[in-house]
């Protein structure tokens, strides 16, 4: 009876050790998986930061372009007014010369 009990205990011990090895392997796999995910997340975070900086630069460039466009539109409007005034002056100058 004593040897049989010892043998049963030994078998249970071996079974427990096998299960522990399996759990250890599963945990190591999970650790590797999490390390890989951390690495991916770190790269994604760096890309997001780069995109944020690039977006800010593009917004500044867009604002500068919009300001230049507004300035060009104002200058164009003033030039059109000057042309209209010059045309009016030319018409007024030419008008009396035909009537004389």
Secondary structure, DSSP 8 states (H G I E B T S, - for coil): -HHHHHHHHHHHHHHHHHHHHHHHHHHHHHHHHHHHHHHHHHHHHHHHHHHHHHHHHHHHHHHHHHHHHHHHHHHHHHHHHHHHHHHHHHHHHHHHHHH-
